């Protein structure tokens, strides 16, 4: 397993990322995650769409809550061929509860809890916490990564505008 340090911090303390790093220009790696109703999803389920792939540590934390709600709000105004996926290592049942309470209806919330397939494939597993780092990847219809951001400080939000612009440009 590839391990990288010096990329992210939590409240200034360094953390280790596990998995293969994914950069702009790479072919998007496949993954296997679960919906809030325990249905499996892989990258091929979104074939023909531009994917705005958002990973967060846990929906039950203040920054992740704000971020997921913001992307949900933004997604409502995006082109129908842009699919916004929000992925965390939270249990699907907890995600379903959170989505209901937060009124999330324009993004698909997915769980990587089972085996961290997506997290390892994209190099965003926080080794010390078994959570996903805060990151955003935009994948075009040809399954190429056209935008990537790993937020350096876990308690900070991503660059929403840059991610949305990248997704719209990939149409």
Order of alpha helices (4+ residues) and beta strands (2+ residues): beta-beta-beta-beta-beta-alpha-beta-alpha-beta-alpha-beta-beta-beta-beta-alpha
